[in-house]
Amino acid sequence: MKTIILEGKPIAEAIRRDVAERAGALRDSGRPVALAIVLAGEDPASRIYSKSILKAADRVGVDARLVEIPADGGREDVGGSIRALSEDEDVSGIIVQQPLPDWVPATVVEEIAPWKDVDGATDASMGRLFSGRDAFAPATALGVVEMLAGSRTPIESSHVAIVGRSAVVGRPLAALLLRKCDRGNATVTVCHSRTRDLAAHTRAADVVVAAMGSPEAVRGEMVGEGAVVIDVGVNRVEDPESEKGYRIVGDVAFEEMLGRAAAVTPVPGGVGRLTTAILLRNAVVAAESAAERAR
Ligand SMILES: NC(=O)c1ccc[n+]([C@@H]2O[C@H](COP(=O)([O-])OP(=O)(O)OC[C@H]3O[C@@H](n4cnc5c(N)ncnc54)[C@H](OP(=O)(O)O)[C@@H]3O)[C@@H](O)[C@H]2O)c1
C-alpha cells in the first residue's frame, strides 16, 4: 500500500489566505481583529510561541499584542489584566499562555469572557463544546479535524481512536468529532495510560490520533492496514549525530506506518503547522461575532 504523507503546510496556507481576507474585511468595516496574548512570568517556550503568534498575525493583517505580566506581579495582576481585556470592547480575542507560573492559579483563565476565548481554554468553552453547542476549541484539536477534512478522510461514521485525554488535545478533539455536523458524527474511543490492551483499540480504528507525549510509542503493528494516522506528538529525543544534539519526533513510529497506513502526518511538518493559523482564524471568528452583535 502506498502511504500518503499528509503535510500541514498547504492546509495552513489555505487557512491563512482565508484569515487574511476576513481580517481585511473587518478592518475595512472599522471593526479590526485585535488579539491579546497574556504572558505571565518568564517561560522561554511561551515567549517563543508568543513571538511566533505575533509574527504570524502580522503576516495576515491581524492586530496582535503581547500583554506581559512580570514574575513580581501577583494573582490579582493576572486576573485583573484578563478581566480588563475581557471588558475592553477593542479587544476581540484573548489567549493566556500556558503553562502558567506557580504564582498564578490555573483558574485565572476563567476570567476570559467566553466570546473572546479563542484558545478554548475556559470551562465555559469546554462545557459548551461537550454539550454540542458552538464553542471555541483549542487550536491543536481543531488542527486534527482540519487535517482530516483537508485530506478528505471521512469523519462521519468512522471509528477514531484518540490516544491521550488531555484538556488541550484528547478531550476537546473527542467532543469535536462527536458533534452532529459535517466534520463530526464519528464513533470515538479515547484511550489513556490506564487503557487495557491499547493496541486492540487502535488496530480497530479507521483513524488513529496519537496525542500522548511519548516518543514513537504508536508502533506499526498497533495500526490497522489502510488506517489514517494523525500524529500530534512533539518530543525531543537525544541525537548525538544532529548539530543540536537532539531531534524532534512524534508519538508515532513514522517509518513503520509507511506501506501500512493509508496516510500519516509527519513530525515536524504535520498538525503542528496548523496551530497558529487556526488560532488566528478563531480570533477572526470572535471579531466577526462581535461585529454582528454590535449591528
Ligand atoms: N501545536 C502542537 O503541535 C501541539 C500542541 C499541544 C500538544 N502537542 C503535543 O502533543 C502531545 C500530547 O500533549 P498533551 O498536552 O495532550 O499531553 P499530556 O497532557 O501529557 O497528556 C498525555 C495523554 O497521553 C496519555 N498517555 C501518555 N502515555 C501513554 C501511553 N503509553 N499509553 C496510552 N496513553 C498514554 C496520558 O494518559 P493519562 O491521562 O492516563 O496520564 C494523557 O492522557 C505532546 O507531545 C505535546 O508536545 C502538540
The ligand as an SDF file (V2000), in Angstrom:
LIG
                    3D

 48 52  0  0  0  0  0  0  0  0999 V2000
    0.8260   22.5190   18.4090 N   0  0  0  0  0  0  0  0  0  0  0  0
    1.0870   21.2740   18.5870 C   0  0  0  0  0  0  0  0  0  0  0  0
    1.5160   20.6230   17.6850 O   0  0  0  0  0  0  0  0  0  0  0  0
    0.8650   20.6500   19.9350 C   0  0  0  0  0  0  0  0  0  0  0  0
    0.0400   21.2610   20.8740 C   0  0  0  0  0  0  0  0  0  0  0  0
   -0.2050   20.6120   22.0900 C   0  0  0  0  0  0  0  0  0  0  0  0
    0.4330   19.4160   22.3650 C   0  0  0  0  0  0  0  0  0  0  0  0
    1.2850   18.8710   21.4550 N   0  0  0  0  0  0  0  0  0  0  0  0
    1.9950   17.6060   21.7280 C   0  0  0  0  0  0  0  0  0  0  0  0
    1.0390   16.5620   21.8500 O   0  0  0  0  0  0  0  0  0  0  0  0
    1.4480   15.6010   22.8090 C   0  0  0  0  0  0  0  0  0  0  0  0
    0.3750   15.4720   23.8730 C   0  0  0  0  0  0  0  0  0  0  0  0
    0.2400   16.6940   24.5300 O   0  0  0  0  0  0  0  0  0  0  0  0
   -0.7360   16.8740   25.7730 P   0  0  0  0  0  0  0  0  0  0  0  0
   -0.5860   18.2620   26.2610 O   0  0  0  0  0  0  0  0  0  0  0  0
   -2.0740   16.3740   25.3900 O   0  0  0  0  0  0  0  0  0  0  0  0
   -0.0210   15.8510   26.8050 O   0  0  0  0  0  0  0  0  0  0  0  0
   -0.4320   15.4200   28.2840 P   0  0  0  0  0  0  0  0  0  0  0  0
   -1.2400   16.4570   28.9560 O   0  0  0  0  0  0  0  0  0  0  0  0
    0.8210   14.9420   28.9110 O   0  0  0  0  0  0  0  0  0  0  0  0
   -1.3820   14.1620   28.0410 O   0  0  0  0  0  0  0  0  0  0  0  0
   -0.8920   12.9730   27.5050 C   0  0  0  0  0  0  0  0  0  0  0  0
   -2.0000   11.9650   27.4450 C   0  0  0  0  0  0  0  0  0  0  0  0
   -1.5000   10.7770   26.8390 O   0  0  0  0  0  0  0  0  0  0  0  0
   -1.7480    9.6660   27.6910 C   0  0  0  0  0  0  0  0  0  0  0  0
   -0.6270    8.7420   27.5760 N   0  0  0  0  0  0  0  0  0  0  0  0
    0.6820    9.0090   27.8380 C   0  0  0  0  0  0  0  0  0  0  0  0
    1.4200    7.9050   27.6180 N   0  0  0  0  0  0  0  0  0  0  0  0
    0.5540    6.9310   27.2240 C   0  0  0  0  0  0  0  0  0  0  0  0
    0.6980    5.5760   26.8610 C   0  0  0  0  0  0  0  0  0  0  0  0
    1.8920    4.9850   26.8460 N   0  0  0  0  0  0  0  0  0  0  0  0
   -0.4090    4.8810   26.5060 N   0  0  0  0  0  0  0  0  0  0  0  0
   -1.6150    5.4740   26.4920 C   0  0  0  0  0  0  0  0  0  0  0  0
   -1.8170    6.7570   26.8380 N   0  0  0  0  0  0  0  0  0  0  0  0
   -0.7480    7.4750   27.1900 C   0  0  0  0  0  0  0  0  0  0  0  0
   -1.8850   10.2360   29.0910 C   0  0  0  0  0  0  0  0  0  0  0  0
   -2.6790    9.3580   29.8740 O   0  0  0  0  0  0  0  0  0  0  0  0
   -3.1250    9.7100   31.4040 P   0  0  0  0  0  0  0  0  0  0  0  0
   -4.2060   10.7430   31.2680 O   0  0  0  0  0  0  0  0  0  0  0  0
   -3.6320    8.4350   31.9210 O   0  0  0  0  0  0  0  0  0  0  0  0
   -1.9020   10.2370   32.0780 O   0  0  0  0  0  0  0  0  0  0  0  0
   -2.5530   11.5720   28.8110 C   0  0  0  0  0  0  0  0  0  0  0  0
   -3.9600   11.4320   28.7240 O   0  0  0  0  0  0  0  0  0  0  0  0
    2.8020   16.1140   23.3430 C   0  0  0  0  0  0  0  0  0  0  0  0
    3.8550   15.5010   22.6340 O   0  0  0  0  0  0  0  0  0  0  0  0
    2.7660   17.6070   23.0300 C   0  0  0  0  0  0  0  0  0  0  0  0
    4.0520   18.1540   22.8610 O   0  0  0  0  0  0  0  0  0  0  0  0
    1.4850   19.4530   20.2420 C   0  0  0  0  0  0  0  0  0  0  0  0
  1  2  1  0
  2  3  2  0
  2  4  1  0
  4  5  1  0
  4 48  2  0
  5  6  2  0
  6  7  1  0
  7  8  2  0
  8  9  1  0
  8 48  1  0
  9 10  1  0
  9 46  1  0
 10 11  1  0
 11 12  1  0
 11 44  1  0
 12 13  1  0
 13 14  1  0
 14 15  2  0
 14 16  1  0
 14 17  1  0
 17 18  1  0
 18 19  2  0
 18 20  1  0
 18 21  1  0
 21 22  1  0
 22 23  1  0
 23 24  1  0
 23 42  1  0
 24 25  1  0
 25 26  1  0
 25 36  1  0
 26 27  1  0
 26 35  1  0
 27 28  2  0
 28 29  1  0
 29 30  1  0
 29 35  2  0
 30 31  1  0
 30 32  2  0
 32 33  1  0
 33 34  2  0
 34 35  1  0
 36 37  1  0
 36 42  1  0
 37 38  1  0
 38 39  2  0
 38 40  1  0
 38 41  1  0
 42 43  1  0
 44 45  1  0
 44 46  1  0
 46 47  1  0
M  CHG  2   8   1  16  -1
M  END
$$$$
